[in-house]
Amino acid sequence: MNIRKKYHRYHKFDYSSVGYYFITICCYEQKCLFGEISNDEMILNEFGRIAFDEWEQIPTRFNDVSLDIFQIMPNHIRGILIIKDRLFDSENIKEINNINKNHKNTIGDIIKAYKSIVFNKCLNICKSRNQYMGKLWQPNYYDHILRDSEAHYNIGNYILNNPINWSEDDYFKA
């Protein structure tokens, strides 16, 4: 039997191209591993703080990426990543000349690195406490390419209001 994995990306789209990308990354089996919503506000636990801090570090790891609005939720992360033109300056031009000039990080590269770093930091906490962690992330992630300012505005408001609307969220777990 040939089972095909459902592919969520646009087949011929260049996910390294300049643009705004709305990303959702879910915890394994939608377990609430990052904290809880209390009084319409997200309260991060230790894993949630790691997820938050590492999301903020994405632009330091990928110089062609900047962050827009994002929100860590109890069992998922939603945010907008912006891929911009590659930065060249006198300090990094020599280093860049030594790399494949045509290589640009894709959204997939960025999410893979993020998920790996967060997983390893959370795993180290569990190991230091002799606790079993298990899986942290669902395989893959969801993306939506924002094509205009109206989409950006609507998605931005959705992300900002995610804690207030938690009970109506597709990923809500009581």
C-alpha contacts under 8 A as a table, 3 or more apart, distances in Angstrom:
res1	aa1	res2	aa2	distance
8	H	142	Y	6.80
8	H	143	D	7.73
9	R	13	F	7.84
9	R	143	D	7.37
10	Y	13	F	5.39
14	D	17	S	5.59
14	D	106	T	7.89
15	Y	106	T	5.03
15	Y	107	I	5.68
15	Y	108	G	7.54
16	S	83	I	7.15
16	S	104	K	5.87
16	S	105	N	5.61
16	S	106	T	4.06
16	S	107	I	6.38
17	S	83	I	6.77
17	S	84	K	7.87
17	S	106	T	7.73
18	V	82	I	7.29
18	V	83	I	4.80
18	V	84	K	4.93
18	V	85	D	6.38
19	G	82	I	5.66
19	G	83	I	5.35
19	G	84	K	6.72
19	G	145	I	7.50
19	G	146	L	7.42
19	G	147	R	7.97
20	Y	80	I	6.49
20	Y	81	L	5.86
20	Y	82	I	4.57
20	Y	83	I	6.59
20	Y	145	I	6.13
20	Y	146	L	5.34
20	Y	147	R	7.51
21	Y	80	I	5.36
21	Y	81	L	5.23
21	Y	82	I	6.29
21	Y	143	D	6.48
21	Y	144	H	5.76
21	Y	145	I	4.72
21	Y	146	L	5.82
22	F	78	R	7.27
22	F	79	G	5.75
22	F	80	I	4.45
22	F	81	L	6.58
22	F	143	D	5.45
22	F	144	H	4.99
22	F	145	I	6.24
22	F	146	L	6.79
22	F	155	I	7.60
23	I	77	I	7.80
23	I	78	R	5.60
23	I	79	G	5.36
23	I	80	I	6.05
23	I	81	L	7.35
23	I	141	Y	7.15
23	I	142	Y	5.70
23	I	143	D	4.57
23	I	144	H	6.63
24	T	76	H	6.84
24	T	77	I	5.53
24	T	78	R	4.54
24	T	79	G	6.74
24	T	141	Y	5.90
24	T	142	Y	5.05
24	T	143	D	6.41
25	I	76	H	5.47
25	I	77	I	5.20
25	I	78	R	6.69
25	I	137	W	7.65
25	I	138	Q	7.55
25	I	140	N	7.58
25	I	141	Y	4.87
25	I	142	Y	6.53
26	C	30	Q	6.20
26	C	75	N	6.06
26	C	76	H	4.19
26	C	77	I	6.51
26	C	137	W	6.08
26	C	138	Q	5.60
26	C	141	Y	6.97
27	C	30	Q	4.91
27	C	31	K	5.89
27	C	32	C	7.31
27	C	33	L	7.14
27	C	75	N	5.19
27	C	76	H	5.60
27	C	136	L	5.60
27	C	137	W	4.33
27	C	138	Q	5.39
28	Y	31	K	6.07
28	Y	135	K	6.10
28	Y	136	L	5.31
28	Y	137	W	4.40
28	Y	138	Q	4.25
28	Y	139	P	7.82
29	E	138	Q	6.68
30	Q	75	N	5.38
30	Q	76	H	7.34
30	Q	138	Q	7.77
30	Q	171	Y	6.77
30	Q	173	K	7.84
31	K	74	P	7.84
31	K	75	N	5.54
31	K	173	K	7.87
32	C	35	G	6.53
32	C	36	E	7.36
32	C	74	P	4.62
32	C	75	N	4.26
32	C	76	H	8.00
32	C	173	K	7.45
33	L	47	F	6.74
33	L	48	G	7.19
33	L	74	P	6.02
33	L	75	N	5.82
33	L	136	L	7.92
34	F	44	L	5.83
34	F	45	N	5.61
34	F	46	E	7.27
34	F	47	F	5.25
34	F	48	G	3.84
34	F	49	R	7.55
34	F	51	A	7.66
34	F	72	I	7.42
34	F	73	M	6.72
34	F	74	P	4.75
34	F	75	N	6.22
34	F	76	H	7.99
35	G	42	M	7.14
35	G	43	I	5.57
35	G	44	L	4.53
35	G	45	N	4.68
35	G	46	E	8.00
35	G	47	F	7.73
35	G	48	G	6.03
35	G	73	M	7.33
35	G	74	P	4.90
36	E	42	M	5.86
36	E	43	I	5.38
36	E	44	L	6.77
36	E	45	N	7.91
36	E	73	M	7.46
36	E	74	P	5.21
37	I	40	D	5.92
37	I	41	E	5.32
37	I	42	M	4.56
37	I	43	I	5.97
37	I	73	M	7.83
37	I	74	P	7.11
37	I	163	P	6.44
37	I	166	W	7.49
38	S	41	E	5.31
38	S	42	M	6.46
38	S	43	I	6.78
40	D	163	P	5.33
40	D	164	I	4.47
40	D	165	N	7.65
40	D	166	W	7.68
41	E	163	P	5.55
41	E	164	I	6.81
42	M	72	I	7.56
42	M	73	M	6.52
42	M	74	P	7.53
42	M	163	P	5.99
44	L	47	F	7.51
44	L	48	G	4.76
44	L	49	R	5.71
44	L	72	I	7.92
44	L	74	P	7.87
45	N	48	G	5.00
45	N	49	R	6.10
46	E	49	R	5.16
46	E	50	I	6.45
47	F	50	I	5.10
47	F	51	A	6.23
47	F	122	C	6.07
48	G	51	A	4.97
48	G	52	F	6.09
48	G	72	I	6.90
48	G	74	P	7.76
49	R	52	F	5.01
49	R	53	D	6.00
50	I	53	D	5.14
50	I	54	E	5.95
50	I	118	V	6.38
50	I	121	K	7.36
50	I	122	C	7.48
51	A	54	E	5.37
51	A	55	W	6.14
51	A	72	I	7.24
51	A	118	V	5.92
52	F	55	W	5.25
52	F	56	E	6.42
52	F	72	I	6.40
53	D	56	E	5.16
53	D	57	Q	6.43
54	E	57	Q	4.87
54	E	58	I	6.60
54	E	114	Y	6.91
54	E	117	I	7.54
54	E	118	V	6.75
55	W	58	I	5.47
55	W	114	Y	7.07
56	E	59	P	7.19
56	E	67	L	7.48
57	Q	60	T	5.36
57	Q	61	R	6.70
58	I	61	R	5.27
58	I	62	F	6.10
58	I	65	V	7.31
58	I	66	S	7.59
58	I	67	L	7.83
58	I	110	I	7.55
58	I	114	Y	7.32
59	P	62	F	4.99
59	P	63	N	5.60
59	P	64	D	7.30
59	P	65	V	5.29
59	P	66	S	5.35
59	P	67	L	7.13
60	T	63	N	6.23
62	F	65	V	5.59
62	F	105	N	7.54
62	F	110	I	7.59
63	N	66	S	7.82
63	N	86	R	7.05
63	N	87	L	6.73
64	D	83	I	5.75
64	D	84	K	5.25
64	D	85	D	6.04
64	D	86	R	4.93
64	D	87	L	6.39
64	D	105	N	7.90
65	V	81	L	6.81
65	V	82	I	5.49
65	V	83	I	4.61
65	V	84	K	5.97
66	S	81	L	6.14
66	S	82	I	5.15
66	S	83	I	6.62
66	S	84	K	7.48
67	L	70	F	7.84
67	L	79	G	7.95
67	L	80	I	6.40
67	L	81	L	5.04
67	L	82	I	6.06
68	D	79	G	6.99
68	D	80	I	5.17
68	D	81	L	6.03
68	D	82	I	7.02
69	I	79	G	5.67
69	I	80	I	5.76
69	I	156	G	6.18
69	I	159	I	7.08
69	I	160	L	7.35
70	F	77	I	7.43
70	F	78	R	5.55
70	F	79	G	3.78
70	F	80	I	6.24
70	F	159	I	6.42
70	F	160	L	7.46
71	Q	77	I	5.90
71	Q	78	R	5.41
71	Q	79	G	6.20
71	Q	159	I	6.24
71	Q	160	L	6.93
71	Q	162	N	7.64
72	I	76	H	6.42
72	I	77	I	4.61
72	I	78	R	6.58
73	M	76	H	5.18
73	M	77	I	5.70
73	M	78	R	7.75
73	M	162	N	7.83
73	M	163	P	7.16
75	N	171	Y	7.25
76	H	171	Y	7.72
78	R	159	I	6.49
79	G	159	I	7.04
80	I	156	G	7.88
86	R	104	K	7.81
88	F	92	N	6.44
88	F	93	I	5.83
89	D	92	N	5.64
89	D	93	I	5.75
90	S	93	I	5.47
90	S	94	K	7.71
91	E	94	K	7.17
92	N	95	E	5.21
92	N	96	I	6.07
93	I	96	I	5.05
93	I	97	N	6.05
94	K	97	N	5.15
94	K	98	N	6.64
95	E	98	N	5.32
95	E	99	I	6.93
96	I	99	I	5.24
96	I	100	N	7.74
96	I	101	K	6.95
97	N	100	N	7.40
97	N	101	K	6.66
99	I	103	H	7.75
100	N	103	H	5.48
105	N	108	G	7.97
105	N	109	D	5.90
105	N	110	I	6.92
106	T	109	D	5.10
106	T	110	I	6.45
107	I	110	I	5.13
107	I	111	I	6.17
108	G	111	I	5.22
108	G	112	K	5.94
109	D	112	K	5.20
109	D	113	A	6.21
110	I	113	A	5.31
110	I	114	Y	6.16
111	I	114	Y	5.00
111	I	115	K	6.00
112	K	115	K	5.31
112	K	116	S	6.15
113	A	116	S	5.15
113	A	117	I	6.17
114	Y	117	I	5.32
114	Y	118	V	6.21
115	K	118	V	5.32
115	K	119	F	5.98
115	K	137	W	7.37
116	S	119	F	5.12
116	S	120	N	6.12
117	I	120	N	5.25
117	I	121	K	6.22
118	V	121	K	5.26
118	V	122	C	6.15
119	F	122	C	5.24
119	F	123	L	5.95
119	F	136	L	6.40
119	F	137	W	7.99
120	N	123	L	4.94
120	N	124	N	6.11
121	K	124	N	5.17
121	K	125	I	6.57
122	C	125	I	5.19
122	C	126	C	6.47
123	L	126	C	5.09
123	L	127	K	6.09
123	L	133	M	6.40
124	N	127	K	5.05
124	N	128	S	6.09
125	I	128	S	5.19
125	I	129	R	6.51
126	C	129	R	5.18
126	C	130	N	6.06
126	C	131	Q	4.77
126	C	132	Y	6.25
126	C	133	M	6.09
127	K	130	N	4.84
127	K	131	Q	5.81
127	K	132	Y	7.28
128	S	131	Q	7.66
133	M	136	L	7.61
135	K	138	Q	8.00
138	Q	141	Y	7.55
146	L	149	S	7.92
146	L	151	A	5.85
146	L	152	H	6.04
147	R	151	A	6.75
147	R	152	H	7.82
148	D	151	A	5.50
148	D	152	H	6.40
149	S	152	H	4.89
149	S	153	Y	6.01
150	E	153	Y	5.07
150	E	154	N	6.15
151	A	154	N	5.16
151	A	155	I	5.98
152	H	155	I	5.32
152	H	156	G	5.84
153	Y	156	G	5.10
153	Y	157	N	6.21
154	N	157	N	5.26
154	N	158	Y	6.19
155	I	158	Y	4.88
155	I	159	I	6.18
156	G	159	I	5.20
156	G	160	L	6.21
157	N	160	L	5.07
157	N	161	N	6.00
158	Y	161	N	5.27
158	Y	162	N	5.93
159	I	162	N	5.11
160	L	163	P	7.50
161	N	164	I	5.30
161	N	165	N	6.22
162	N	165	N	5.16
162	N	166	W	5.78
162	N	169	D	7.49
163	P	166	W	4.97
165	N	168	E	5.51
165	N	169	D	6.45
166	W	169	D	5.07
166	W	172	F	6.14
167	S	172	F	5.75
167	S	174	A	7.93
168	E	172	F	6.81
169	D	172	F	5.11
